[in-house]
Amino acid sequence: MSDTRIEDFTLPSTGGDFTLSAASRPLVIYFYPKDSTPGCTTESAAFRDLHAEFTAAGATVVGISRDSLKSHQNFKSKLELPFELLSDPDETACELFGVMKMKNMYGKQVRGVERSTFVIGADDRILREWRGVKVPGHAEEVLAFIRTL
């Protein structure tokens, strides 16, 4: 349990502006590198497939990447995602959560989003975090944690 408090932020999302302090709790935020890439598609589909169970457990799920709102709308529509995607091109939330990392891509160092998930509770505190996420089984692990709250 981390107990780190996250500063309030507002980002544009596929459902209008999203403000952290106005979101219901517990809140699952998953950061992913890029819309419509294999790992991000698989991860988003896993959260989609378990969405009814997250909702039944009282949790809200949102995804965040640096992609544009237009890209998010296409990705959301293509995968029929029942939750909102937040656009963070200026890395506002990425910086608050510390998910920007140097990564190797095709032998080059590039700065990108480290696949990470956070569960936010009351008082905007992080209840649990997963960094450097491996996609298989991850959404199930997050759901299992939500059920312990």
Wavefront OBJ file of the C-alpha trace (Angstrom):
o trace
v 0.000 0.000 0.000
v 1.534 3.229 -1.156
v -0.472 6.016 0.543
v 0.976 8.603 -1.858
v -1.449 11.409 -2.515
v -1.988 12.493 -6.125
v -2.479 16.164 -6.913
v -5.818 16.933 -8.594
v -5.794 17.174 -12.385
v -8.230 17.603 -15.267
v -7.730 16.024 -18.694
v -9.898 15.792 -21.799
v -11.467 12.357 -22.186
v -13.698 10.509 -24.611
v -16.607 11.436 -22.310
v -15.778 15.131 -21.760
v -13.375 16.609 -19.222
v -12.236 14.215 -16.472
v -11.229 15.639 -13.089
v -9.564 13.331 -10.564
v -11.272 14.847 -7.497
v -14.729 14.422 -9.118
v -14.252 10.747 -10.077
v -15.905 8.012 -8.045
v -13.780 5.681 -5.931
v -12.147 3.279 -6.009
v -10.679 4.483 -9.295
v -8.529 2.256 -11.500
v -6.210 4.251 -13.774
v -4.154 2.323 -16.267
v -1.425 4.101 -18.213
v -0.515 2.588 -21.553
v 1.976 3.600 -24.263
v -0.121 3.902 -27.449
v -3.588 3.359 -28.928
v -4.032 0.470 -31.372
v -0.718 -1.270 -30.626
v -0.787 -5.014 -29.818
v -0.054 -4.876 -26.053
v -2.273 -1.858 -25.441
v -5.121 -3.402 -27.435
v -4.850 -6.641 -25.429
v -4.697 -4.758 -22.108
v -7.650 -2.489 -22.939
v -9.703 -5.478 -24.132
v -8.975 -7.280 -20.833
v -10.270 -4.294 -18.811
v -13.266 -4.146 -21.193
v -14.047 -7.837 -20.734
v -13.981 -7.484 -16.928
v -15.693 -4.071 -16.871
v -19.033 -5.397 -15.546
v -17.155 -7.066 -12.672
v -15.208 -3.871 -11.869
v -18.503 -1.949 -11.878
v -20.177 -4.573 -9.677
v -17.280 -4.167 -7.222
v -17.910 -0.397 -7.204
v -14.810 0.601 -9.194
v -14.426 3.049 -12.070
v -11.837 2.268 -14.769
v -10.082 4.808 -17.032
v -7.141 4.511 -19.415
v -4.551 7.248 -20.031
v -2.010 7.685 -22.814
v -0.399 10.595 -24.654
v -2.522 9.969 -27.755
v -4.918 12.619 -29.078
v -8.621 12.608 -28.245
v -9.373 11.691 -31.878
v -7.048 8.680 -31.655
v -8.722 7.681 -28.350
v -12.204 7.979 -29.856
v -11.223 5.668 -32.732
v -9.542 3.184 -30.355
v -12.505 3.224 -27.962
v -14.976 2.730 -30.801
v -12.955 -0.054 -32.466
v -12.646 -2.027 -29.213
v -16.112 -1.029 -27.908
v -14.583 0.094 -24.610
v -17.254 0.846 -21.959
v -14.957 3.240 -20.047
v -13.306 6.563 -20.849
v -9.840 7.159 -22.260
v -8.007 10.300 -21.134
v -5.713 12.223 -23.446
v -2.470 13.428 -21.824
v -0.304 14.893 -24.636
v 1.377 17.325 -22.209
v 2.147 14.449 -19.782
v 0.343 16.166 -16.882
v -0.918 12.927 -15.289
v 2.080 10.943 -16.585
v 4.356 13.231 -14.548
v 2.121 13.166 -11.436
v 2.269 9.359 -11.431
v 5.906 9.143 -12.547
v 5.248 6.823 -15.495
v 7.551 8.457 -18.080
v 10.655 6.297 -18.572
v 13.531 5.886 -20.991
v 12.904 2.713 -23.000
v 14.802 0.856 -25.703
v 12.955 0.670 -28.984
v 14.700 -0.865 -31.981
v 18.066 -0.159 -30.364
v 17.303 3.522 -29.673
v 16.603 5.195 -26.333
v 13.133 6.740 -26.424
v 11.106 8.423 -23.710
v 7.754 6.732 -23.286
v 4.984 5.671 -20.941
v 5.798 2.721 -18.700
v 2.712 0.467 -18.647
v 1.410 1.039 -15.098
v -1.842 0.759 -13.163
v -2.945 2.583 -10.019
v -5.920 2.166 -7.701
v -6.934 5.498 -6.172
v -8.988 5.616 -2.999
v -10.496 8.374 -0.892
v -8.415 11.538 -0.433
v -6.782 10.916 -3.855
v -4.391 8.429 -2.255
v -2.811 5.536 -4.156
v -4.004 2.295 -2.560
v -1.983 0.023 -4.848
v 0.289 0.420 -7.856
v 1.663 -1.881 -10.511
v 4.613 -0.673 -12.629
v 6.224 -2.289 -15.652
v 3.018 -4.278 -16.124
v 2.974 -7.505 -18.117
v -0.421 -7.662 -19.816
v -1.481 -11.336 -19.426
v -3.547 -11.724 -16.241
v -3.042 -8.102 -15.174
v -6.670 -6.898 -15.335
v -7.676 -9.981 -13.314
v -5.046 -9.170 -10.678
v -6.337 -5.568 -10.404
v -9.929 -6.836 -10.089
v -8.856 -9.283 -7.338
v -7.332 -6.350 -5.427
v -10.482 -4.221 -5.897
v -12.528 -7.042 -4.380
v -10.439 -6.858 -1.185
v -11.405 -3.219 -0.564
l 1 2 3 4 5 6 7 8 9 10 11 12 13 14 15 16 17 18 19 20 21 22 23 24 25 26 27 28 29 30 31 32 33 34 35 36 37 38 39 40 41 42 43 44 45 46 47 48 49 50 51 52 53 54 55 56 57 58 59 60 61 62 63 64 65 66 67 68 69 70 71 72 73 74 75 76 77 78 79 80 81 82 83 84 85 86 87 88 89 90 91 92 93 94 95 96 97 98 99 100 101 102 103 104 105 106 107 108 109 110 111 112 113 114 115 116 117 118 119 120 121 122 123 124 125 126 127 128 129 130 131 132 133 134 135 136 137 138 139 140 141 142 143 144 145 146 147 148 149
